[in-house]
Amino acid sequence: GDCSTAIYIPSSSKAASNSETPMPVAPNSLLFDIAGDKAYMGSDFGAQLINPSSFGTNNNPFTALGTVTGKVLAISNNGTIAVFSDTIHTPNQVYVVNTATATNLSANALNITGAATAAFSPDGLKTFITGGTDGSSLYIYSSLQALQGPIALSGPANAIAFSPNGAFAFVAESSTASTSANLSVFSTCNNQVAAGLN
């Protein structure tokens, strides 16, 4: 058959959804930015930027993000940068996409295998990404520096969060057969383990 995917946008003023809007590709992930005025949709066939205010109008709510594929992992606090992880295609890639100007989208492809989690520092200058074998390596991306890593973790990472002031990044690691669960703390300024905080 004919398989297709559509999105429904429910109205907050009535207890019914509006009509369906067909999606250009099948999604594998969807994240809204903090403001809620845009969403990033991951796909194995082409990532999309979604403008929710265009639903129900004559404007196309979907903007293709070039050749970017994969699941969306994180969005910067200002909503202009997103991280996608493609673990389907060979080689695996991580894409850092900047949508600050819709007419000039830019994407940096990083050779990180098996990326599963990511988070942006509050100022958006650094992105911590976990990947590698079993997700037990940390990489730090910045548009101002070369990619840092892999930095070995004691176990597979399953979450990353920053302190409110952005000084520290917290990486939660799962237990393995030889290690217990762990929370590693990294100083954002130099990407080193914060002494006395682990």
C-alpha positions as CSV (number, residue, x, y, z in Angstrom):
1,G,0.0,0.0,0.0
2,D,0.2,3.6,0.3
3,C,1.7,4.6,3.7
4,S,1.8,8.2,4.6
5,T,2.2,10.2,7.8
6,A,0.2,13.2,8.9
7,I,0.2,15.6,11.9
8,Y,-2.9,16.8,13.7
9,I,-2.9,20.2,15.5
10,P,-5.6,20.3,18.2
11,S,-7.3,23.6,18.9
12,S,-7.0,24.8,22.5
13,S,-10.5,26.4,22.2
14,K,-12.4,23.3,21.2
15,A,-12.3,19.6,22.0
16,A,-11.5,18.5,18.5
17,S,-8.4,18.4,16.3
18,N,-8.2,20.3,13.1
19,S,-7.8,18.4,9.9
20,E,-4.7,16.4,9.2
21,T,-1.6,18.0,7.5
22,P,0.4,15.4,5.5
23,M,4.1,15.3,6.4
24,P,6.7,15.4,3.7
25,V,8.6,12.5,5.3
26,A,8.0,9.9,8.0
27,P,9.3,11.3,11.4
28,N,11.4,9.4,13.9
29,S,11.5,12.2,16.5
30,L,10.0,15.6,17.2
31,L,11.2,18.3,19.7
32,F,9.8,21.8,20.3
33,D,12.1,24.7,21.2
34,I,11.6,26.3,24.6
35,A,9.5,29.2,23.2
36,G,7.2,26.6,21.4
37,D,7.3,28.6,18.2
38,K,9.2,26.0,16.2
39,A,9.8,22.3,16.2
40,Y,12.5,20.1,14.8
41,M,11.5,16.8,13.2
42,G,14.0,14.1,12.7
43,S,13.7,11.5,9.9
44,D,15.7,8.8,8.2
45,F,14.7,10.5,4.9
46,G,15.3,14.2,5.6
47,A,15.0,16.4,8.7
48,Q,12.5,19.2,8.8
49,L,12.0,22.5,10.6
50,I,8.3,23.0,11.5
51,N,6.6,26.4,11.9
52,P,3.4,25.6,13.9
53,S,1.8,29.0,13.1
54,S,1.6,28.0,9.5
55,F,-0.7,25.1,10.1
56,G,-4.2,25.9,8.7
57,T,-2.8,28.6,6.4
58,N,-1.6,28.7,2.8
59,N,2.0,28.8,4.1
60,N,4.0,25.5,4.1
61,P,4.8,24.7,7.8
62,F,7.7,22.4,6.7
63,T,11.2,23.5,5.8
64,A,13.7,20.8,4.7
65,L,17.1,20.9,6.5
66,G,19.2,20.1,3.4
67,T,20.7,16.6,3.5
68,V,20.4,16.2,7.3
69,T,19.0,12.9,8.5
70,G,18.6,11.2,11.8
71,K,16.8,11.8,15.2
72,V,16.7,15.2,16.8
73,L,18.5,15.0,20.1
74,A,18.6,18.6,21.5
75,I,17.8,22.2,20.7
76,S,19.6,25.3,21.9
77,N,17.9,27.6,24.4
78,N,17.4,30.2,21.7
79,G,15.9,27.7,19.3
80,T,18.2,28.4,16.4
81,I,20.5,25.3,16.6
82,A,19.6,21.6,16.8
83,V,21.6,18.4,17.0
84,F,20.6,15.3,14.9
85,S,22.0,11.8,15.1
86,D,22.0,9.5,12.1
87,T,22.7,6.0,13.3
88,I,21.1,4.3,10.3
89,H,23.4,5.4,7.5
90,T,27.1,4.5,7.1
91,P,29.1,6.2,8.4
92,N,27.1,7.4,11.4
93,Q,26.9,11.1,11.6
94,V,25.9,13.9,14.0
95,Y,24.6,17.1,12.4
96,V,24.7,20.4,14.1
97,V,22.2,22.6,12.2
98,N,22.0,26.3,12.5
99,T,18.7,27.8,11.3
100,A,19.3,31.4,12.4
101,T,18.5,32.6,8.9
102,A,16.0,30.5,7.0
103,T,17.5,31.4,3.7
104,N,21.0,30.3,4.7
105,L,20.8,27.1,6.7
106,S,24.1,25.6,7.7
107,A,24.9,22.1,9.0
108,N,28.2,20.7,10.3
109,A,28.6,16.9,10.0
110,L,30.5,15.3,12.8
111,N,31.9,11.7,12.6
112,I,30.4,10.4,15.9
113,T,29.2,6.8,15.9
114,G,26.0,5.9,17.8
115,A,25.2,9.3,19.3
116,A,22.3,9.0,21.7
117,T,22.1,12.0,23.9
118,A,23.1,15.7,23.6
119,A,22.6,19.0,25.4
120,F,23.5,22.6,24.8
121,S,25.1,24.9,27.3
122,P,22.7,27.7,28.3
123,D,24.6,30.2,26.1
124,G,24.5,27.8,23.2
125,L,28.3,28.0,22.7
126,K,29.0,24.3,23.5
127,T,27.2,21.1,22.8
128,F,27.9,17.9,24.8
129,I,27.2,14.7,22.8
130,T,27.5,11.1,23.9
131,G,28.2,8.3,21.5
132,G,30.8,5.7,20.6
133,T,30.6,2.1,21.7
134,D,27.6,1.7,23.9
135,G,27.3,5.4,24.3
136,S,30.2,5.5,26.7
137,S,32.2,8.4,25.1
138,L,31.7,12.1,25.5
139,Y,32.3,14.6,22.7
140,I,32.2,18.4,23.0
141,Y,31.3,20.5,19.9
142,S,31.7,24.2,19.7
143,S,31.6,26.5,16.7
144,L,34.6,28.2,18.1
145,Q,36.9,25.2,18.7
146,A,37.7,21.8,17.1
147,L,35.6,18.8,18.2
148,Q,36.8,17.5,21.5
149,G,36.8,13.8,22.4
150,P,36.2,11.0,22.7
151,I,36.4,11.3,26.5
152,A,35.9,7.9,28.1
153,L,32.9,7.6,30.5
154,S,32.5,4.9,33.2
155,G,29.3,3.6,31.5
156,P,26.8,4.3,28.8
157,A,25.4,7.9,29.2
158,N,21.6,8.3,29.3
159,A,21.2,12.0,30.1
160,I,23.1,15.3,30.0
161,A,22.1,18.5,31.8
162,F,23.8,21.8,32.5
163,S,23.8,23.9,35.7
164,P,21.6,27.0,35.4
165,N,24.6,29.3,35.1
166,G,26.3,26.9,32.5
167,A,29.4,26.4,34.6
168,F,29.0,22.6,34.8
169,A,27.7,19.8,32.7
170,F,26.3,16.7,34.4
171,V,26.4,13.4,32.6
172,A,24.4,10.5,34.0
173,E,25.9,7.1,33.3
174,S,24.2,3.7,33.6
175,S,25.7,0.8,35.4
176,T,27.5,-2.0,33.6
177,A,28.7,-5.5,34.6
178,S,31.9,-3.9,36.0
179,T,30.8,-0.4,37.1
180,S,28.0,1.1,39.1
181,A,25.8,4.0,37.9
182,N,27.7,7.3,38.0
183,L,27.2,11.1,37.6
184,S,30.2,12.8,36.1
185,V,30.5,16.6,36.4
186,F,32.5,18.5,33.8
187,S,33.7,22.1,33.9
188,T,32.2,23.8,30.8
189,C,35.1,26.2,30.5
190,N,37.8,23.6,29.9
191,N,35.8,20.3,29.4
192,Q,37.6,18.6,32.3
193,V,36.2,16.5,35.1
194,A,35.4,18.9,37.9
195,A,37.6,18.0,40.8
196,G,35.8,17.0,44.0
197,L,32.4,17.0,42.4
198,N,32.2,13.4,41.2
